[in-house]
Amino acid sequence: MDTHIVTPRRWWALASVAAAQFIAVADAFIVNVAIPSIRADLRAGAAEIEAVIAVYQIAYAALLITGGRLGDILGRKPVFIAGVLGFTAASLWCGLAESALILIIARAVQGAAAAIMVPQVLASIHMLFPDEARTRAFAIFGVAIGLGAAVGFMAGGWLVTLDLAGLGWRSIFFVNVPIGIDIALAAAWLMPRLPRAIGTRLDLKGAVVLFLGLLGVLLPTMFGRELGWPWWIWLVTAAGMTLLAGFMRLQRSVERQGGMPLIDLGLLADRVFLAGMGATFCFFAGNLSFYFVLTLYMQNGIGLSPFDAALTVMPMALAFVVGSRLSGGRLIEGCVVQGIGLAGTAVLAGTTAHPAMTLLMLPLAVFGYGQGMVLAPLFNAVLMQVRHAHAGSGAGMLATTQQVANGTGVVLAGVVYFAVPGDRWALVATLIALGCTVLGTLGCLYRMQSRSDSLRFVSLRSQ
């Protein structure tokens, strides 16, 4: 039976979980701005610097479904607080790293902690807002993501440029420590105890198989180019794909034996939910990867300082916030606006060797507005298909798709960017490739629309 929690305290709970989502996003954007500084200080290679970003996403993705299921079993509040504290400790470790390898390991731990924390955010919103306030709650969730991007870029630029106490890029991780502690304390005080799903168990074997399968597929893609694509890389990839195929058979076997699968298999039979997962994958494959290559272009290609690079993308992040507030659920139009922003950025980079900051701000703001129109309504539309009893599993599946897409997008965008000589033309080539992700999102959204008349996507305002 579905369980709803409607209490005046739910808005305070939303504030605490949205704050955690905020720091998770801000951390990703702060790292993007600081990538050139990290690369120079730690003498990191191209694959290592990609790994600093991508391994976080891979660990995050590989454990999200497990994190969501733990929330079902142990309760949202204690699991959320544990995830926040783990994220905080891992941030401290990142700041203390003395080599690229240690930083990569610490980032993996940080991603694992985020995988415990973030599914509780979406699942809590899903359970706390079953009524007409749901759209507003998801809009606030979208604003938290947009503000995380804005503050992340600006804070990253300021902290690296100011070089407080000689810490340089390390301060971008240290700043998470007091913030994380405050969020954990606020959640302990404000967040209501949401009911656990009675009888839910963790499919440990399934969790291990899923984790190893995702690692097998994504890690070779990340390091293959740097290693010269040796033959054994393809064997690892094939093994990962085999494990993922075996994971689905294992889940069906667990269900037939009366056990509790790691994922809600009923959702995999829902074509609207599957189309939504496809839209989520395509959308996020072109999300973090865009900021990754844009940062490299601005700092290495046209010589902007970290502060100026942060200032250049500030209108984009603010436009994201505005777009998420005013979108009215117009997902398809949002994709079109996003595509226009991508095309405008590519044309500007291709026709101008050193575009002025003010000129670059214009197409970036268009891109950010389009992203804002899509992100929060997309989560809302997809999670509408999930029963409250499986909120953790459904949120974990959606967030896993998001993070696999983020990690895959960064890796593939890095392959294109570093394969093309010259930062200017490398950016243009990568933006053309990212345009394909926008088309993929559009295709999946049309499938969602055609299979569910109850979801209002085109030119209709959410109530």
C-alpha positions, 0 to 999 in steps of 0.5 A: 500500500502507498504511504503518504506523509503530508505535514507542515514540516515537509517544507522544512524537510524539502529545504534540508534535502534540497540543500544536499542536492545543492552541494552535490551539484555545486561540487561537480561544477566547482571541480570543473572550474578547477580542473586546469589548476588541479591538472597543473598542480598534480601533473595529471594526464588527460585520462587522470583529469577525466577520471577526477570527474568521471569516477565520481559519476561512476561510483555514484551511478553504480551504487545509487539503486543500492542507496535507494533500496537502503532508504526503503529498508532503514528509513530515509532520514538516517540513510540521508544523514549518513550519506551527508556525513560520508560526503563531507568526510570524502570532501576533506580527503579530496582536499588533502590528496597529494597525488592524482591517484589519491584524488581519484580514489577520494572522489570515488568515495565521495561519489559512493557517499552521494549515492547514499544521500541523493536517492533519499532526496528524490524519494522524500519529495516523492513521498512528502508531496503526493498532492497539488504541491508536488509541482512546486516542490519539484520546481524548488528541487530544480532551482536548487540544482540551478543555484548549485551550478551558479554558486559552484562556478562562481565559488570555484573561480573565486576560491582558485583565484584568491588562493586563500591561505595558499590552499589553491584548488584544495579549498573547493573541497574544504568548503564542503566540510562546514556546509555538510555538517550544517546540513546533517544537523538541520536534517536531524532536527527538521526532517520527519521520519518517513515510514520504511517499506515493511518487508523490504530487503537488500539484494546484496548479490544483485548490488554486487553484480550491478556495481561490477557490471557498470565498472566493467562498461564505463572504466574501459571507455574512460581509460581506453584512449590513454592506454592505446585501446589494448585488446584486453580493454574489449574483454573487460567491456564485454565482461561488464555487458555480460554482467549487466545482462546477467543482473536482469536475469538475476533480478527476475530469478529473485522475484520468482523465488519470492525475494525482493529484487534490487529494482522494481521489475514492474517499472521495466514493463512500463513503456512510459517509464522506460521512455522517461529513462531514455530521455533522462539518459540522453539529457544528462549525457549532454549535461555535465560533459558540456561544462567539462569541455566548455571549461577547458575551452575557456581556460586553455583555448581563449585564456580566461582566468578561473574567475573570468570563466566563472563569470562568463557562465554565470548568466547560463546558470541564472538562466537555468533557474529562471527556465526551471521556474517558468517552464510550465512543463514544456519539455519539448520546447525546452529541448529546442531552446537548448539545441539553439544555445548549443548551435549558437555557441558552436557558431560563435567559437567556429567564427571567432578565434577569441570571442569576448566574454559578453558575446559568449554569455549570450548563447550560453544563457540560451542553453541554460534556459533550455536546460532549466525548462527540461530538468525538474519537469522531467524528474516529475514526469518520470517519477509519476509512474512510481508507486510510493512503496517503491519510491527509493528503488524508482528514484535510485533507477532514475538517478542511476540513469542520470549518473551513468549518462553524466559519466558516459557523456564526460568520457565520450566528450573527452574522447572527441575534444582531445582527439581534435587539434586546437581547443577552438575546433575541439569545442565545435566538434564536441558541441556537434556531438552533444547535439545528438543527445538533444535529438535523442532526448526529443525522440524519447519525450515524443515516445512518452507523450504518445504513450501517456495522454495524462502527461502534459508536455507541449505548451501546457502548464503544470497545475 
